[in-house]
Amino acid sequence: MNTDVPKRFRSGQAWGRLALMLVYFLAVFEIALLLIGLMMLFQFFYRLIQGQDAERLHSFTQDLNSFIYSALQYVTFNTDEKPFPFCDWPAPDKAEDGPNYY
């Protein structure tokens, strides 16, 4: 029998990760889902009216996608790096000839 099991059950780090994972799963992903739905509708009507994409919104949705990916990596134990707000918000890739909104 492994004697480390009781020690791991008392580890505050393990329970802290569980709490953070539940917060991301129950709250953050629901907010992100709502934001994606609103941005999807706004982008649709903007394109319908203006005939082009809202570039700033496009940039933000790329960042939001990166954030969701990093949060999913954390809650599925693919990484131990905590997502935003424990690290920097995902910054866009800086294209040399593209607009820079940051």
Sine and cosine of phi, psi and omega as CSV:
sin_phi,cos_phi,sin_psi,cos_psi,sin_omega,cos_omega
0.00,0.00,0.65,-0.76,-0.03,-1.00
-0.99,0.14,0.82,-0.57,-0.04,-1.00
-0.99,0.12,-0.11,0.99,0.00,-1.00
-0.99,0.16,-0.25,0.97,-0.06,-1.00
-0.88,0.48,-0.76,0.65,0.03,-1.00
-0.87,0.49,-0.56,0.83,0.02,-1.00
-0.91,0.40,-0.64,0.77,0.02,-1.00
-0.93,0.37,-0.54,0.84,0.04,-1.00
-0.93,0.37,-0.49,0.87,0.02,-1.00
-1.00,0.01,-0.07,1.00,-0.04,-1.00
-0.93,0.37,0.84,-0.54,0.05,-1.00
-0.93,0.38,-0.46,0.89,-0.01,-1.00
-0.91,0.42,-0.67,0.74,-0.01,-1.00
-0.91,0.41,-0.70,0.72,-0.01,-1.00
-0.94,0.33,-0.54,0.84,0.07,-1.00
-0.90,0.43,-0.64,0.77,0.04,-1.00
-0.91,0.42,-0.65,0.76,0.04,-1.00
-0.87,0.49,-0.70,0.72,0.01,-1.00
-0.88,0.48,-0.71,0.70,0.01,-1.00
-0.91,0.42,-0.65,0.76,0.03,-1.00
-0.88,0.47,-0.65,0.76,0.02,-1.00
-0.92,0.39,-0.63,0.78,0.05,-1.00
-0.88,0.48,-0.72,0.69,0.02,-1.00
-0.89,0.45,-0.68,0.73,-0.05,-1.00
-0.93,0.38,-0.69,0.73,-0.12,-0.99
-1.00,0.04,-0.49,0.87,-0.09,-1.00
-0.91,-0.41,-0.83,0.56,-0.14,-0.99
-0.89,0.45,-0.69,0.73,-0.02,-1.00
-0.93,0.37,-0.52,0.86,0.06,-1.00
-0.93,0.37,-0.66,0.75,0.04,-1.00
-0.91,0.42,-0.68,0.73,0.02,-1.00
-0.89,0.45,-0.63,0.77,0.03,-1.00
-0.89,0.45,-0.68,0.74,0.05,-1.00
-0.89,0.45,-0.71,0.71,0.03,-1.00
-0.87,0.49,-0.67,0.74,0.00,-1.00
-0.89,0.46,-0.68,0.73,0.03,-1.00
-0.89,0.47,-0.69,0.72,0.02,-1.00
-0.91,0.41,-0.68,0.74,-0.01,-1.00
-0.92,0.38,-0.57,0.82,0.03,-1.00
-0.88,0.47,-0.74,0.68,0.01,-1.00
-0.91,0.41,-0.69,0.72,0.01,-1.00
-0.88,0.48,-0.71,0.71,-0.02,-1.00
-0.89,0.45,-0.63,0.78,0.02,-1.00
-0.87,0.49,-0.78,0.63,-0.03,-1.00
-0.94,0.34,-0.56,0.83,0.06,-1.00
-0.89,0.46,-0.71,0.71,0.01,-1.00
-0.92,0.39,-0.61,0.79,0.01,-1.00
-0.89,0.45,-0.65,0.76,-0.05,-1.00
-0.99,0.11,-0.75,0.67,-0.10,-1.00
-1.00,0.04,-0.41,0.91,-0.03,-1.00
0.99,0.11,0.14,0.99,0.03,-1.00
-0.49,-0.87,0.23,-0.97,0.00,-1.00
-0.98,0.20,0.47,-0.88,0.15,-0.99
-0.99,0.17,0.96,-0.27,-0.14,-0.99
-0.88,0.47,-0.65,0.76,0.00,-1.00
-0.91,0.42,-0.64,0.77,0.04,-1.00
-0.92,0.40,-0.62,0.78,0.05,-1.00
-0.87,0.50,-0.69,0.73,0.02,-1.00
-0.90,0.43,-0.69,0.73,0.00,-1.00
-0.91,0.42,-0.63,0.78,0.00,-1.00
-0.92,0.39,-0.53,0.85,0.10,-0.99
-0.90,0.44,-0.68,0.73,0.04,-1.00
-0.90,0.44,-0.67,0.74,0.01,-1.00
-0.90,0.45,-0.64,0.77,0.07,-1.00
-0.88,0.48,-0.65,0.76,0.03,-1.00
-0.91,0.42,-0.65,0.76,0.04,-1.00
-0.89,0.45,-0.72,0.69,0.00,-1.00
-0.88,0.48,-0.66,0.75,0.03,-1.00
-0.88,0.47,-0.71,0.71,-0.01,-1.00
-0.92,0.40,-0.59,0.81,0.05,-1.00
-0.92,0.39,-0.65,0.76,0.05,-1.00
-0.91,0.42,-0.61,0.79,0.06,-1.00
-0.87,0.49,-0.62,0.78,-0.01,-1.00
-0.95,0.32,-0.74,0.67,-0.08,-1.00
-0.95,0.30,-0.32,0.95,0.06,-1.00
-0.99,-0.15,0.23,0.97,0.06,-1.00
0.89,0.45,0.44,0.90,0.09,-1.00
-1.00,0.09,-0.26,0.97,0.08,-1.00
-0.49,-0.87,0.41,-0.91,0.08,-1.00
-0.98,-0.19,-0.01,1.00,0.01,-1.00
-0.98,0.20,0.86,-0.51,-0.02,-1.00
-0.95,0.32,0.65,-0.76,0.02,-1.00
-0.98,0.21,0.02,-1.00,0.04,-1.00
-0.78,0.63,0.71,-0.70,0.33,0.95
-0.99,-0.11,0.21,0.98,0.00,-1.00
-1.00,0.04,-0.14,0.99,0.13,-0.99
-0.63,-0.78,-0.03,-1.00,-0.03,-1.00
-0.92,0.38,0.50,-0.87,0.11,-0.99
-0.90,0.44,0.63,-0.77,0.00,-1.00
-0.85,0.53,0.85,-0.52,0.01,-1.00
-1.00,0.03,0.52,-0.85,0.01,-1.00
-0.94,0.33,0.43,-0.90,0.13,-0.99
-0.93,0.37,0.76,-0.65,-0.04,-1.00
-1.00,0.06,0.96,-0.28,0.07,-1.00
-0.98,0.18,0.63,-0.78,-0.05,-1.00
-0.92,0.39,-0.59,0.81,-0.05,-1.00
-0.95,-0.30,0.08,1.00,0.00,-1.00
-1.00,-0.02,0.23,-0.97,0.01,-1.00
-0.93,0.36,0.51,-0.86,0.01,-1.00
-0.90,-0.44,0.95,-0.30,-0.05,-1.00
-1.00,-0.08,-0.03,1.00,-0.08,-1.00
-0.92,-0.39,0.00,0.00,0.00,0.00
